[in-house]
Amino acid sequence: MRQIVLDTETTGLEPAAGHRIIEIGCVEVVERRLTGSHFHRYLQPDREIDDGALQVHGISNEFLADKPRFGDIAEDFLAYCRNAELIIHNAAFDIGFLNHELRLWHADNAPTIDALCSVVDTLSMARQMHPGQRNSLDALCKRYDIDHSRRDLHGALLDAEILAEVYLAMTGGQVALHLGDERNEARSGRSRSPAPVRRLSKQRAPLRVVRANESELQAHGARLQAIDKASGGACIWLTESRSASGNE
């Protein structure tokens, strides 16, 4: 399965109020492994950035003055994402902005990003998995022990990279241990062959079984009796033992 973890930064909160995307960041995950492939663009929005948004991401109007517009990169973006599963935190926000940009790009026959790709919202996932708890990206990083120390300000590519690690942790997978090397290789243009898979020998020696001696069994029994007394007869191991004895 090919998945694209995606994030955007914008001039403000509402596309209906004329706000625009100023940064798109995507990282690729294939078969639950970060590949090192990414799509990243800063965009000229043709409008001023709200002060509140500037405090969040730190991207200034001056920095964006010479950047391409969404229409200039739209074909490349759609080619990168098409038919993938998009992983987005608070997907309604990013999808709303992307569809707004697509309508401005092709008013008459604009595609919608959620028609070209399936979408997984990690915020909805987190709320189901951790009801009543904080489920921001920072909170999930703390919960799943993901390093987010670089996240002084929001950034689309950085947040997509962090979200990829969070998503893999949330869904029970392990992030590849050589992730940092892959990032460095992607940025430097180098690549490497996958590490060979180590297979177990069919002639592996049988496992050694070490059984408890008599004194260890007596100590174990005494410990169970103490637990049973402290719990008012609710020691599950002795309960099962008594039930088995009663059925004999």
N, C-alpha and C positions, 0 to 999 in steps of 0.2 A: 504494500500500500504506500502511495506517495502522499505525504502530508506537508502542508505549508503552514508554518506558524507565523502569524501576521500581526503587525501593529502599525498604527498611524499616529502622527501628531498633527494638530490642526490649529487654525487661527482662533478658534473659539469653540463653543459647544453645540451650535445649531446650524446645520446646513440650510435650513429654511430661512435663517437670518443672513444668509450670504456668506457664511464661513466656509473655508476651504481647507483641503489637505496640504500640508507643507512638508511632510516626510512620510515615506512608506518604507517599512523594513520587513523582510521576509527571510526565514531560514527553512531549509528543506530537511524533512525527516523521511527516510525510506526504511520500511521494515523495522521501525522503532530505533533507528540509528540516525544521529545527526551526520549529514554527509559533508558539511563544510560549504555547500552551495548556498548562496544567498542573493537576494535582490534588494538593493537599497538605493533610494533616490531622495534628494531634497528637491522641493518644488517651489516655483514662484507663484504665489496665490493671487497676485493682482489686487491685493487689499491689505490693510493694516492688520497686524496681529493684536488681539486684545491683551491688555496688561496682565490679566489673570492667567491667560494661556502662556504668556512669556515667562511668568514666574514658575510655571510647571516645567517647561521644556528648555527655556533659555535660548531659543532660536529667534534671531532678530530679523527685522525687515531688511536691514543692510546685508546680512549674510545671504539672504535669499534673492537679492537683486539680480544676480546673473545666472540663476538656476533655471532649468527648463520648466515649462508648464506641463500640467497633467497630460494634455493632448499629445505632447511630444514623446511621452514615454508610455502611453496607454497600450499600444500594441505589444511592446516588450513585456509590460506587466501582465497583460492577459495571457500571453504565450507562456509565461513562467508559471502562472497559477491554474491555467485551464485544466479541468477534470481532476484536480487534486482535492483533498479534504482540507479545508481551512480550519486552523485551530486559532481561536481569537478569544481574548479575555474581554467580556462585555461586548459581545459580537454585534449587538444592535447598533452601537455607536459607530464602529468602524464600517460595517456594511452600509449603514445609512449615508455616511460620507462618501464611500466608494461609489455607490449607486448615483449619488448626486453629481459626482465628478464625471461619471460615464454619461449621464444625461446632458451635461454641459458640453461634453466632447462630441456626442452624436445625438442630437435632440430628436431626430426622426426615428431612428432604429437602434437606440442604445440598448446593449445587453445589460443585464443585472448580474452582479458578481455571484449572487446566491443561485442564479440559474445556471451558471457555468461551473460552479463548484458546490460541493456539500460543505456545511459549516457546523463546527462543534464550538459551543460557547463554554469555556472553562469556568466562567463566573457562575453560570447555571449549574454546572457539574459540582462546583465547590459548595454552593448553597445546599444542594441535595446531600452531599457527603458530610458537611459540617454545619448543620442548621443552627442558627442563633449565634454563630461566630463570625468574626471579621474575615472576609474573603477577598480582600484586595490582593494585588500581586505581591506586595511587600509582606502581608500577613501570611500568604501561602509559602513564600520563601522561608519565613521563620518556621512555619509548621513542618515543612519538609526538608529543612536544613539545607537550603539552596543558597549559595553565596550571592548576595546582591549588594555587596559593599561598593561596587562601582556606580550604583544607581543614585548619585546625588541629585541629578535631574532626569526627567523622563527622556528617552530617546527611542525611536521606533525600532532600530535594529538591535540595540542592546536589550530592550524590553522583549523583543521577539526571541532572542537567544535565551533569556532568563525564563520566559514562559515555556519554551520547549523543554527545558529541564524540569520545570514544575509539572507540566503535563505528563511527562514520562514517569515522574514520581507518583503523581495522582493515580495513574492508570496501572501502577504496579510494575513498571519496567525500570531498568537501570540505564542511566546515561552512560554512553561509552566513555571509558576511562581515558582515552586519548583525545577527548574533545578539544582540549586546548591546543594540541598539536595540529588538529585538523583546521582549526580557525587560522592558525598562523600560516599553514600551508596554503589555504584558500586565498589569504591576503597577499602572499608572496608569489602566487601562481604555480607553486610546486604541488605535486601530488605523490602519493605513495601507494603501493599495493597493500591490500588488506593483510593483516597478520594471519598466518596459517592457523587453522583450527587444530587444536591438540585433541587427539582421540585416545580413549582409554584402551589399554591392551586387553585383548580377549582372554589372555592367560593370567589375569590379575590374581594374586594369591588370595585365598579366603580370609575374611576378616577374623581377627582373634576375638573370642568371647571370654571375658573375665567375669566369673561369677562371684557373688558375695560369699564370704566365709561365715562361720557360725556366729562369731562375735559381732560382725557387721549386721547380720540378720537380727540378732537380739537388740542391738542399738536401734535399728530401724523400727522394730516392733514397739520398743519403749517410746520412741518419738511419736508414733501413731497413737498410742494410748494417751499421751499427754495432749495431743491435738484434740482427740475425741473428748477428753475431760473438759478442756477449755471451751469447746464448742457445744457442750451440752449433748453429746452423743451424735453430732452431725458430721463426723469425719467420714468423707465419702469413701475412702479406701476401706475402712473397717465396715461401713454400711454395706458395701458390695460383698465383702467377705462374709458378713453375717447372713446376707440374703442367699449367697451361694451355699452356705452350710445348711440353711433351713430347707433348701430345695433338694438336698441329697437324701 
